Amino acid sequence: MRPPRLISLVLIRLVLVTLCLPPAGALADRAAADRCATALTGTSRTMYDGALPAVAGGTAVPDALRGLARGMVMTGAVSREVARPMAEAAGACLAQLR
C-alpha cells in the first residue's frame, strides 16, 4: 500500500512545483531585454533599470520612461535633448518584455 501513496505524493509535489514556475515565454522575454540592455550605457542604462520593474508589472513602456525621464530632467541630471534619445534606446530594450 505504501508505494501507491508515495507515488501520489510525488506526483502532487511535482504538479505544485510546476504551477509555481513562471511561463517559459516570460523568461525568454526578460532574457532578451537584458541582453539588449548590455549595450546601453550611462543614462540609457539608468533609465532601463529604473523603468524595468514598472514595465514588468504591466505599465506601458512610454509611460514608465516618460515619468522617469521627466524626473531626471527636472532634477538637472540630464537635459531634455539628451533624455529623449536615451529614453528611446532604453525603450527599445524594454519593448522586448512584451
C-alpha positions in Angstrom: 0.0 0.0 0.0 2.8 2.4 0.6 4.2 2.5 -2.9 1.0 3.9 -4.5 0.7 6.5 -1.8 4.3 7.5 -2.3 3.8 7.8 -6.0 0.7 10.0 -5.5 2.6 12.3 -3.1 5.5 12.7 -5.5 3.0 13.5 -8.3 1.2 16.1 -6.2 4.5 17.7 -5.3 5.6 17.7 -9.0 2.3 19.4 -10.0 2.6 22.0 -7.3 6.2 22.9 -8.2 5.2 23.1 -11.9 2.4 25.5 -11.1 4.8 27.8 -9.2 7.2 28.2 -12.2 6.8 31.2 -14.4 5.9 30.6 -18.0 8.9 29.9 -20.3 8.0 32.8 -22.6 8.3 35.3 -19.7 11.8 34.2 -19.0 12.8 34.4 -22.7 11.4 38.0 -23.0 13.3 39.1 -19.9 16.5 37.5 -21.1 16.2 39.2 -24.5 15.6 42.6 -22.9 18.5 42.1 -20.5 20.8 41.1 -23.4 19.7 44.2 -25.3 20.4 46.3 -22.2 24.0 45.2 -22.0 24.7 47.5 -25.0 23.1 50.5 -23.1 25.4 53.0 -21.4 25.1 55.7 -18.9 21.7 57.4 -18.8 20.1 54.8 -21.1 21.0 52.0 -18.7 19.9 54.0 -15.7 16.5 54.6 -17.5 16.2 50.9 -18.4 17.0 49.8 -14.8 14.6 52.4 -13.3 11.7 51.5 -15.7 12.1 47.7 -15.7 10.0 47.0 -12.6 7.1 49.1 -13.8 7.2 47.6 -17.3 7.4 44.1 -15.9 4.4 44.9 -13.7 2.3 45.9 -16.7 2.9 49.6 -17.2 3.3 50.7 -20.8 6.9 51.4 -21.8 6.3 55.0 -22.8 4.5 55.8 -19.6 7.2 54.2 -17.5 10.0 56.0 -19.3 8.2 59.4 -19.5 7.9 59.7 -15.8 11.5 58.6 -15.2 12.9 60.9 -17.9 10.8 63.9 -16.7 12.2 63.4 -13.2 15.8 63.3 -14.4 15.3 66.5 -16.5 13.6 68.3 -13.5 16.5 67.4 -11.2 19.1 68.5 -13.8 20.6 65.1 -14.1 20.2 65.3 -17.9 19.0 67.9 -20.4 15.8 67.4 -22.4 17.8 67.0 -25.6 19.8 64.1 -24.0 16.8 62.5 -22.2 14.8 61.8 -25.4 17.3 59.6 -27.3 18.4 57.9 -24.1 14.8 57.0 -23.3 14.3 55.8 -26.9 17.3 53.5 -26.6 16.1 52.1 -23.3 12.6 51.8 -24.6 13.8 49.6 -27.5 15.1 47.1 -25.0 12.1 47.4 -22.6 9.8 46.7 -25.6 11.2 43.2 -25.7 9.5 42.3 -22.5 6.1 42.3 -24.3 
